[in-house]
Amino acid sequence: MKKKVLFICVHNSARSQMAAAWLNDICGDYFEAQSAGLEPGQLNPLAVQVMDEVGIDISNNKTQAVFDVFKSGQFFPYVITVCDESEAAGCPIFPGVTTRLHWSFPDPSKLSGTHWERLEGTRKIRDDIRARIEAWCDEMCGVHA
């Protein structure tokens, strides 16, 4: 039985979407990941683009509210917030979970500069999330792709 993991960020538009996609890709035999947001918005087009660059399509993903996930009655042994440090106080607490983790990543929607600079910044966040997911998979399962 796969263990459920819920990734949470503020808008469920980039970081939590990328983290869930990476976990399902890298360690999908052991975990089933979903994502949600405190104030769900629209998918970040840069996040969609940078994930597509590595062969993972999140373009049809929907954003969802943490409260709706909570109301669904699903149990998540792991809830991982991926808000950055400045947002950490606003990251939601999900009751009734076994393990809560916090992995801080910058918000791609707050990157500034040209389109190219924001794209490069989003790629770095994508790669940092992947590295964190790989390390966690190694720690939890002893395997990753």
C-alpha positions as CSV (number, residue, x, y, z in Angstrom):
1,M,0.0,0.0,0.0
2,K,1.4,3.3,-1.0
3,K,1.8,6.0,1.6
4,K,0.0,9.2,0.9
5,V,1.9,12.5,0.9
6,L,0.4,15.9,0.8
7,F,2.5,18.9,-0.4
8,I,1.2,22.3,0.7
9,C,2.2,25.8,-0.4
10,V,0.3,29.0,-0.5
11,H,-1.2,29.0,-4.0
12,N,-0.8,25.4,-5.1
13,S,0.5,26.8,-8.3
14,A,4.2,25.8,-8.5
15,R,6.2,24.4,-5.6
16,S,3.7,21.9,-4.2
17,Q,2.7,20.9,-7.8
18,M,6.4,20.3,-8.7
19,A,7.1,18.4,-5.5
20,A,4.1,16.1,-5.9
21,A,5.0,15.4,-9.6
22,W,8.6,14.7,-8.7
23,L,7.7,12.3,-5.8
24,N,5.2,10.4,-8.0
25,D,7.9,10.2,-10.7
26,I,10.9,9.3,-8.6
27,C,9.3,7.2,-5.8
28,G,5.8,6.4,-7.1
29,D,6.1,2.7,-6.1
30,Y,6.2,3.7,-2.4
31,F,4.3,7.0,-2.3
32,E,1.2,8.7,-3.8
33,A,1.6,12.4,-3.7
34,Q,-1.0,15.2,-4.0
35,S,-0.8,18.9,-3.5
36,A,-2.9,21.7,-2.2
37,G,-2.8,25.4,-1.3
38,L,-3.9,27.7,1.4
39,E,-5.3,30.1,-1.2
40,P,-5.3,28.1,-4.4
41,G,-4.7,30.1,-7.6
42,Q,-3.8,29.2,-11.2
43,L,-1.0,26.9,-12.3
44,N,2.2,29.0,-12.8
45,P,3.0,28.7,-16.6
46,L,6.8,28.8,-15.8
47,A,6.4,25.8,-13.5
48,V,4.5,24.0,-16.2
49,Q,7.2,24.8,-18.7
50,V,10.2,23.8,-16.6
51,M,8.5,20.5,-15.6
52,D,7.7,19.8,-19.3
53,E,11.4,20.3,-20.0
54,V,12.2,17.3,-17.9
55,G,9.4,15.2,-19.4
56,I,6.8,15.7,-16.6
57,D,3.4,17.1,-17.7
58,I,1.6,19.0,-15.0
59,S,-0.3,21.2,-17.5
60,N,-3.7,19.5,-16.8
61,N,-3.3,19.6,-13.0
62,K,-5.9,21.6,-11.0
63,T,-5.2,23.6,-8.0
64,Q,-7.1,22.7,-4.8
65,A,-7.6,24.1,-1.3
66,V,-6.2,22.4,1.7
67,F,-9.6,22.7,3.4
68,D,-11.2,20.7,0.6
69,V,-8.6,18.0,0.9
70,F,-9.2,17.9,4.7
71,K,-12.9,17.7,4.1
72,S,-12.4,14.7,1.8
73,G,-11.4,12.6,4.8
74,Q,-8.2,11.3,3.3
75,F,-5.4,10.4,5.7
76,F,-1.9,11.5,4.9
77,P,0.9,10.0,6.9
78,Y,3.2,12.8,5.6
79,V,2.3,16.4,5.1
80,I,5.1,18.5,3.7
81,T,5.0,22.3,3.5
82,V,7.1,23.8,0.8
83,C,6.5,27.5,1.6
84,D,9.6,29.8,1.8
85,E,10.8,31.0,5.2
86,S,8.9,34.4,4.8
87,E,5.7,32.5,4.2
88,A,6.2,29.8,6.8
89,A,4.1,31.5,9.4
90,G,1.1,31.4,6.9
91,C,1.6,27.8,5.9
92,P,-1.3,25.8,7.1
93,I,-1.2,23.1,9.8
94,F,-2.9,19.9,8.6
95,P,-4.4,18.1,11.6
96,G,-4.2,14.4,12.3
97,V,-1.1,13.6,10.4
98,T,1.7,11.3,11.5
99,T,4.7,13.4,10.3
100,R,4.8,17.0,9.3
101,L,7.9,18.3,7.5
102,H,8.9,21.8,6.2
103,W,11.1,22.2,3.2
104,S,11.6,25.8,2.3
105,F,11.7,26.8,-1.3
106,P,11.4,30.3,-2.9
107,D,8.1,31.2,-4.6
108,P,8.5,31.2,-8.4
109,S,5.7,33.7,-8.6
110,K,7.8,36.2,-6.7
111,L,10.8,36.0,-8.9
112,S,11.6,39.3,-10.7
113,G,13.5,40.2,-13.9
114,T,13.1,39.3,-17.5
115,H,11.1,36.3,-18.6
116,W,14.4,34.5,-19.1
117,E,15.6,35.3,-15.6
118,R,12.3,34.2,-14.1
119,L,12.5,31.0,-16.1
120,E,16.0,30.3,-15.0
121,G,15.0,30.9,-11.4
122,T,12.1,28.5,-11.7
123,R,14.4,25.9,-13.2
124,K,16.7,26.2,-10.1
125,I,13.7,25.8,-7.8
126,R,12.6,22.8,-9.8
127,D,16.0,21.2,-9.5
128,D,16.3,22.0,-5.8
129,I,12.9,20.4,-5.2
130,R,14.0,17.3,-7.2
131,A,17.2,17.0,-5.1
132,R,15.2,17.2,-1.9
133,I,12.7,14.6,-3.1
134,E,15.6,12.3,-4.2
135,A,17.3,12.7,-0.8
136,W,14.0,12.0,1.0
137,C,13.3,8.9,-1.1
138,D,16.7,7.6,-0.3
139,E,16.1,8.2,3.4
140,M,12.6,6.6,3.3
141,C,13.0,3.8,0.8
142,G,16.6,3.5,0.0
143,V,15.9,3.9,-3.7
144,H,15.3,6.5,-6.4
145,A,15.4,6.5,-10.1
